[in-house]
Amino acid sequence: MNADTVPVSRYEIRVDTVKKIVNEHTDLDNEAAFALAVHMVRALDTVPEPVR
């Protein structure tokens, strides 16, 4: 294992995935896309599992 490896949480992976989608479909810059992605992931996390 490389000592320079930085662990990435599942939350960070989800936010990055949503940010990439937002970047592809909008004209937002990376900072705004990241902020929107964080809000979207938090909102999705509040939906009960059976509904998802």
Phi and psi restraints in degrees (range 20) as a CNS / XPLOR table:
assign (resid 1 and name C) (resid 2 and name N)
       (resid 2 and name CA) (resid 2 and name C) 1.0 -76.9 20.0 2
assign (resid 2 and name N) (resid 2 and name CA)
       (resid 2 and name C) (resid 3 and name N) 1.0 134.7 20.0 2
assign (resid 2 and name C) (resid 3 and name N)
       (resid 3 and name CA) (resid 3 and name C) 1.0 -68.7 20.0 2
assign (resid 3 and name N) (resid 3 and name CA)
       (resid 3 and name C) (resid 4 and name N) 1.0 -19.3 20.0 2
assign (resid 3 and name C) (resid 4 and name N)
       (resid 4 and name CA) (resid 4 and name C) 1.0 -87.3 20.0 2
assign (resid 4 and name N) (resid 4 and name CA)
       (resid 4 and name C) (resid 5 and name N) 1.0 -0.7 20.0 2
assign (resid 4 and name C) (resid 5 and name N)
       (resid 5 and name CA) (resid 5 and name C) 1.0 -70.1 20.0 2
assign (resid 5 and name N) (resid 5 and name CA)
       (resid 5 and name C) (resid 6 and name N) 1.0 129.1 20.0 2
assign (resid 5 and name C) (resid 6 and name N)
       (resid 6 and name CA) (resid 6 and name C) 1.0 -106.4 20.0 2
assign (resid 6 and name N) (resid 6 and name CA)
       (resid 6 and name C) (resid 7 and name N) 1.0 123.6 20.0 2
assign (resid 6 and name C) (resid 7 and name N)
       (resid 7 and name CA) (resid 7 and name C) 1.0 -66.3 20.0 2
assign (resid 7 and name N) (resid 7 and name CA)
       (resid 7 and name C) (resid 8 and name N) 1.0 140.4 20.0 2
assign (resid 7 and name C) (resid 8 and name N)
       (resid 8 and name CA) (resid 8 and name C) 1.0 -120.8 20.0 2
assign (resid 8 and name N) (resid 8 and name CA)
       (resid 8 and name C) (resid 9 and name N) 1.0 128.7 20.0 2
assign (resid 8 and name C) (resid 9 and name N)
       (resid 9 and name CA) (resid 9 and name C) 1.0 -78.5 20.0 2
assign (resid 9 and name N) (resid 9 and name CA)
       (resid 9 and name C) (resid 10 and name N) 1.0 162.2 20.0 2
assign (resid 9 and name C) (resid 10 and name N)
       (resid 10 and name CA) (resid 10 and name C) 1.0 -62.4 20.0 2
assign (resid 10 and name N) (resid 10 and name CA)
       (resid 10 and name C) (resid 11 and name N) 1.0 -35.0 20.0 2
assign (resid 10 and name C) (resid 11 and name N)
       (resid 11 and name CA) (resid 11 and name C) 1.0 -59.9 20.0 2
assign (resid 11 and name N) (resid 11 and name CA)
       (resid 11 and name C) (resid 12 and name N) 1.0 -46.8 20.0 2
assign (resid 11 and name C) (resid 12 and name N)
       (resid 12 and name CA) (resid 12 and name C) 1.0 -63.1 20.0 2
assign (resid 12 and name N) (resid 12 and name CA)
       (resid 12 and name C) (resid 13 and name N) 1.0 -37.7 20.0 2
assign (resid 12 and name C) (resid 13 and name N)
       (resid 13 and name CA) (resid 13 and name C) 1.0 -65.1 20.0 2
assign (resid 13 and name N) (resid 13 and name CA)
       (resid 13 and name C) (resid 14 and name N) 1.0 -42.5 20.0 2
assign (resid 13 and name C) (resid 14 and name N)
       (resid 14 and name CA) (resid 14 and name C) 1.0 -64.0 20.0 2
assign (resid 14 and name N) (resid 14 and name CA)
       (resid 14 and name C) (resid 15 and name N) 1.0 -44.6 20.0 2
assign (resid 14 and name C) (resid 15 and name N)
       (resid 15 and name CA) (resid 15 and name C) 1.0 -62.6 20.0 2
assign (resid 15 and name N) (resid 15 and name CA)
       (resid 15 and name C) (resid 16 and name N) 1.0 -42.6 20.0 2
assign (resid 15 and name C) (resid 16 and name N)
       (resid 16 and name CA) (resid 16 and name C) 1.0 -63.8 20.0 2
assign (resid 16 and name N) (resid 16 and name CA)
       (resid 16 and name C) (resid 17 and name N) 1.0 -39.9 20.0 2
assign (resid 16 and name C) (resid 17 and name N)
       (resid 17 and name CA) (resid 17 and name C) 1.0 -62.2 20.0 2
assign (resid 17 and name N) (resid 17 and name CA)
       (resid 17 and name C) (resid 18 and name N) 1.0 -46.5 20.0 2
assign (resid 17 and name C) (resid 18 and name N)
       (resid 18 and name CA) (resid 18 and name C) 1.0 -65.4 20.0 2
assign (resid 18 and name N) (resid 18 and name CA)
       (resid 18 and name C) (resid 19 and name N) 1.0 -39.4 20.0 2
assign (resid 18 and name C) (resid 19 and name N)
       (resid 19 and name CA) (resid 19 and name C) 1.0 -60.8 20.0 2
assign (resid 19 and name N) (resid 19 and name CA)
       (resid 19 and name C) (resid 20 and name N) 1.0 -41.9 20.0 2
assign (resid 19 and name C) (resid 20 and name N)
       (resid 20 and name CA) (resid 20 and name C) 1.0 -62.5 20.0 2
assign (resid 20 and name N) (resid 20 and name CA)
       (resid 20 and name C) (resid 21 and name N) 1.0 -41.1 20.0 2
assign (resid 20 and name C) (resid 21 and name N)
       (resid 21 and name CA) (resid 21 and name C) 1.0 -64.8 20.0 2
assign (resid 21 and name N) (resid 21 and name CA)
       (resid 21 and name C) (resid 22 and name N) 1.0 -44.0 20.0 2
assign (resid 21 and name C) (resid 22 and name N)
       (resid 22 and name CA) (resid 22 and name C) 1.0 -61.7 20.0 2
assign (resid 22 and name N) (resid 22 and name CA)
       (resid 22 and name C) (resid 23 and name N) 1.0 -43.0 20.0 2
assign (resid 22 and name C) (resid 23 and name N)
       (resid 23 and name CA) (resid 23 and name C) 1.0 -61.5 20.0 2
assign (resid 23 and name N) (resid 23 and name CA)
       (resid 23 and name C) (resid 24 and name N) 1.0 -37.8 20.0 2
assign (resid 23 and name C) (resid 24 and name N)
       (resid 24 and name CA) (resid 24 and name C) 1.0 -69.1 20.0 2
assign (resid 24 and name N) (resid 24 and name CA)
       (resid 24 and name C) (resid 25 and name N) 1.0 -30.2 20.0 2
assign (resid 24 and name C) (resid 25 and name N)
       (resid 25 and name CA) (resid 25 and name C) 1.0 -111.5 20.0 2
assign (resid 25 and name N) (resid 25 and name CA)
       (resid 25 and name C) (resid 26 and name N) 1.0 4.0 20.0 2
assign (resid 25 and name C) (resid 26 and name N)
       (resid 26 and name CA) (resid 26 and name C) 1.0 -138.0 20.0 2
assign (resid 26 and name N) (resid 26 and name CA)
       (resid 26 and name C) (resid 27 and name N) 1.0 174.9 20.0 2
assign (resid 26 and name C) (resid 27 and name N)
       (resid 27 and name CA) (resid 27 and name C) 1.0 -101.3 20.0 2
assign (resid 27 and name N) (resid 27 and name CA)
       (resid 27 and name C) (resid 28 and name N) 1.0 16.9 20.0 2
assign (resid 27 and name C) (resid 28 and name N)
       (resid 28 and name CA) (resid 28 and name C) 1.0 -70.9 20.0 2
assign (resid 28 and name N) (resid 28 and name CA)
       (resid 28 and name C) (resid 29 and name N) 1.0 149.1 20.0 2
assign (resid 28 and name C) (resid 29 and name N)
       (resid 29 and name CA) (resid 29 and name C) 1.0 -77.9 20.0 2
assign (resid 29 and name N) (resid 29 and name CA)
       (resid 29 and name C) (resid 30 and name N) 1.0 174.0 20.0 2
assign (resid 29 and name C) (resid 30 and name N)
       (resid 30 and name CA) (resid 30 and name C) 1.0 -60.4 20.0 2
assign (resid 30 and name N) (resid 30 and name CA)
       (resid 30 and name C) (resid 31 and name N) 1.0 -39.9 20.0 2
assign (resid 30 and name C) (resid 31 and name N)
       (resid 31 and name CA) (resid 31 and name C) 1.0 -65.2 20.0 2
assign (resid 31 and name N) (resid 31 and name CA)
       (resid 31 and name C) (resid 32 and name N) 1.0 -45.6 20.0 2
assign (resid 31 and name C) (resid 32 and name N)
       (resid 32 and name CA) (resid 32 and name C) 1.0 -67.9 20.0 2
assign (resid 32 and name N) (resid 32 and name CA)
       (resid 32 and name C) (resid 33 and name N) 1.0 -38.4 20.0 2
assign (resid 32 and name C) (resid 33 and name N)
       (resid 33 and name CA) (resid 33 and name C) 1.0 -65.0 20.0 2
assign (resid 33 and name N) (resid 33 and name CA)
       (resid 33 and name C) (resid 34 and name N) 1.0 -38.8 20.0 2
assign (resid 33 and name C) (resid 34 and name N)
       (resid 34 and name CA) (resid 34 and name C) 1.0 -64.9 20.0 2
assign (resid 34 and name N) (resid 34 and name CA)
       (resid 34 and name C) (resid 35 and name N) 1.0 -45.5 20.0 2
assign (resid 34 and name C) (resid 35 and name N)
       (resid 35 and name CA) (resid 35 and name C) 1.0 -60.6 20.0 2
assign (resid 35 and name N) (resid 35 and name CA)
       (resid 35 and name C) (resid 36 and name N) 1.0 -43.5 20.0 2
assign (resid 35 and name C) (resid 36 and name N)
       (resid 36 and name CA) (resid 36 and name C) 1.0 -65.1 20.0 2
assign (resid 36 and name N) (resid 36 and name CA)
       (resid 36 and name C) (resid 37 and name N) 1.0 -41.0 20.0 2
assign (resid 36 and name C) (resid 37 and name N)
       (resid 37 and name CA) (resid 37 and name C) 1.0 -61.6 20.0 2
assign (resid 37 and name N) (resid 37 and name CA)
       (resid 37 and name C) (resid 38 and name N) 1.0 -41.3 20.0 2
assign (resid 37 and name C) (resid 38 and name N)
       (resid 38 and name CA) (resid 38 and name C) 1.0 -61.2 20.0 2
assign (resid 38 and name N) (resid 38 and name CA)
       (resid 38 and name C) (resid 39 and name N) 1.0 -45.1 20.0 2
assign (resid 38 and name C) (resid 39 and name N)
       (resid 39 and name CA) (resid 39 and name C) 1.0 -62.9 20.0 2
assign (resid 39 and name N) (resid 39 and name CA)
       (resid 39 and name C) (resid 40 and name N) 1.0 -41.1 20.0 2
assign (resid 39 and name C) (resid 40 and name N)
       (resid 40 and name CA) (resid 40 and name C) 1.0 -66.6 20.0 2
assign (resid 40 and name N) (resid 40 and name CA)
       (resid 40 and name C) (resid 41 and name N) 1.0 -44.0 20.0 2
assign (resid 40 and name C) (resid 41 and name N)
       (resid 41 and name CA) (resid 41 and name C) 1.0 -65.0 20.0 2
assign (resid 41 and name N) (resid 41 and name CA)
       (resid 41 and name C) (resid 42 and name N) 1.0 -41.2 20.0 2
assign (resid 41 and name C) (resid 42 and name N)
       (resid 42 and name CA) (resid 42 and name C) 1.0 -62.1 20.0 2
assign (resid 42 and name N) (resid 42 and name CA)
       (resid 42 and name C) (resid 43 and name N) 1.0 -41.4 20.0 2
assign (resid 42 and name C) (resid 43 and name N)
       (resid 43 and name CA) (resid 43 and name C) 1.0 -64.6 20.0 2
assign (resid 43 and name N) (resid 43 and name CA)
       (resid 43 and name C) (resid 44 and name N) 1.0 -43.6 20.0 2
assign (resid 43 and name C) (resid 44 and name N)
       (resid 44 and name CA) (resid 44 and name C) 1.0 -64.1 20.0 2
assign (resid 44 and name N) (resid 44 and name CA)
       (resid 44 and name C) (resid 45 and name N) 1.0 -32.8 20.0 2
assign (resid 44 and name C) (resid 45 and name N)
       (resid 45 and name CA) (resid 45 and name C) 1.0 -68.2 20.0 2
assign (resid 45 and name N) (resid 45 and name CA)
       (resid 45 and name C) (resid 46 and name N) 1.0 -19.0 20.0 2
assign (resid 45 and name C) (resid 46 and name N)
       (resid 46 and name CA) (resid 46 and name C) 1.0 -85.6 20.0 2
assign (resid 46 and name N) (resid 46 and name CA)
       (resid 46 and name C) (resid 47 and name N) 1.0 -12.3 20.0 2
assign (resid 46 and name C) (resid 47 and name N)
       (resid 47 and name CA) (resid 47 and name C) 1.0 -75.7 20.0 2
assign (resid 47 and name N) (resid 47 and name CA)
       (resid 47 and name C) (resid 48 and name N) 1.0 128.1 20.0 2
assign (resid 47 and name C) (resid 48 and name N)
       (resid 48 and name CA) (resid 48 and name C) 1.0 -59.8 20.0 2
assign (resid 48 and name N) (resid 48 and name CA)
       (resid 48 and name C) (resid 49 and name N) 1.0 145.8 20.0 2
assign (resid 48 and name C) (resid 49 and name N)
       (resid 49 and name CA) (resid 49 and name C) 1.0 -53.3 20.0 2
assign (resid 49 and name N) (resid 49 and name CA)
       (resid 49 and name C) (resid 50 and name N) 1.0 -45.2 20.0 2
assign (resid 49 and name C) (resid 50 and name N)
       (resid 50 and name CA) (resid 50 and name C) 1.0 -62.0 20.0 2
assign (resid 50 and name N) (resid 50 and name CA)
       (resid 50 and name C) (resid 51 and name N) 1.0 -25.0 20.0 2
assign (resid 50 and name C) (resid 51 and name N)
       (resid 51 and name CA) (resid 51 and name C) 1.0 -81.0 20.0 2
assign (resid 51 and name N) (resid 51 and name CA)
       (resid 51 and name C) (resid 52 and name N) 1.0 -31.9 20.0 2
